[in-house]
């Protein structure tokens, strides 16, 4: 796995980088191809946070963990990524069979009969979306009391999503096609 390790408010030492590479190699064994991942280590007010984003053949795996120790955060984020891989095993393999692209070594996955392999949509909503700017979309989202809001960006004439982040700030998603 190719890793890009960055630090915010911390200098990433060789020991931290090597530890992250060693731990993330546990995830690398699930794939027959070389994957890429971005690791961001942050220290804020004594809390050590690790964020990992891995782009794997069109699918994005993302996890973050925060503890009082950077090494513990790395361990927990790797465990979380492994759980995500197990959870989406069926979905990934189904997509691979349909597209013929993604290959996963099945012998590394543990079968979990407790989890249901089917995904079911229980509610479907239709609504009109009108062109608006980002600020208006944020106001609409707050008025509705939601954590995200889908709208047509009047500047770009494209569908965008604004969302409320855990830190209370806002994010904007601008989808693009490959």
N, C-alpha and C positions, 0 to 999 in steps of 0.2 A: 504494500500500500504506500502510495506517495503521500507524504504529509507536509503541510505547510503549517508550521507552528509559530504563532505570534503571541506577544505579551502586551497587555495594557496595564500600566502602573506596576509592572514587574519585568525584570530582566530574565528571560528564559535561559536558564543555565543548561549546559550539556547534559547534566544529570536529569533535569526535568524533561528535556527533549527525548533523551534515550528511554526514560521510563514510559513516556507517552507512546513512543514508537513500539516498545515492547508490548505494552498492554493492548494497543490498537491492532497489533498483529493477530490477536485472537479473533478479530472480526474478519481480517483478511482471508482467513482459512475457509470462509464460507463461499468465496468466489473463485472462479477459474481464470479470471482476468485481473489486471492490475487496476485497483480503484484509487481515487484521489480523495483526500480529506483535508479540511481546514480545521485546525485546533487553535482556539483562542483562550489564553489564560489571563484572568483578570483578578486583581486584588483591590477591593474597596472596603474600607472600614473593617479590616481584619477578616473579611470573608473572601475565600479563595474560590473563584468560579471558573469552571472549564466548560467551554462550548465546543461541540464537534459537529461539523456539517460535512457529510460525505455525499458527493454526487455519483451515483452508480447507475450508469446506463439509462439516464432519464428519470430515475427515481432518486429522491433526496431523503437521506436519513439525517435526522438532527436530534441532538440531545444536549441538555445542559444540566449541570449539578453544581451546587455551592455548599461548601463546608468550611470548617476552620483550618483545614489542612489541604494543600494542593494535591498531594499524592492520593488522599482519600477521595477528593473530587474526581481525579482521573479514574480511579477504580470504579466509582459509582457511575460515571458517565459511560464507561465501557460496558458495564452490566446492563445499563438502560438500553444501549444500542443493541446488545445481544438479545434482549427481550423483544425489542422491536422487530428484529430479524426473525425470531421464532414466530411472533404473532402474525407477521405478514408472509410467512413461508408459502402458504397455499396461493395467496394472491400473486406473489412474485413468480412462482412456478407456472401458474395459469397464464400470466402475461407472457412468459417465456415461450410457452407452447404455442400461443397465438402469434407472437411476433418472431419467434425463432432466434431471439437475440441474447437474452440474459441466461446465463448458465450458472446454476448454484449446485454445490456439492451437497447432496441430500444426507450423506452419512454424518455430517456434522450437526444436523438439526436433531433435537430431541422431540419426539412426538409428544404432544400434549393433548390428550383426549378431552380435557376439561374445557378447552376453548372451542367455540363453535367456528367452523371454517366458512360459514356462509355469512355474507354481509347483506343486511336487509334494510331497505329504505322504508321507514314507517310513516313518513309524512312528506308530502310534496306541495310546495307553494309556488304560485305564479304571481308576479307583480310587475307593474310598469316601472321602468327606470327612466328618469329624465336626466338630460345633460345638466351637470352642475360642476362647480369647481371644488377643489379638495376641501377648502375651509367650510363650504356649505354642507358637504358630505359629512364632515366631522360633527357639525351642529346637528344634522339630522340623526346621526348615530346616537349622539348624547340625548337628544329629545326622546328617542325610542327606548333608551336604556339598554342598548345592545353593545356587544364588544366588537362588532364589525359591521360594515355597511358596504353593500355593493352598489356602484353607481357608474354612469357614463361620464367620463372626464370630458368636460366641455372644451378644454384646450387641446386634447389629443383625439377626441372622438373615439375613444376606446373604453372598454369595461375595465374598471379598477376596483380595488377593495381598500378601504381604510379600516384600521383596527387599533384597538387600545392595547398597548404593551403592558407587561407586568410592572414596569417602572412608572406607569401613569402617562407616559408620552404616547404619541401616535405613530403608526407605521402606514406605509402605502405600498400596495402590491400592484404592479403593472405587468400583467401577463404578456409573454411573448411566445411565439411559435418557433420551434426549432427549424 
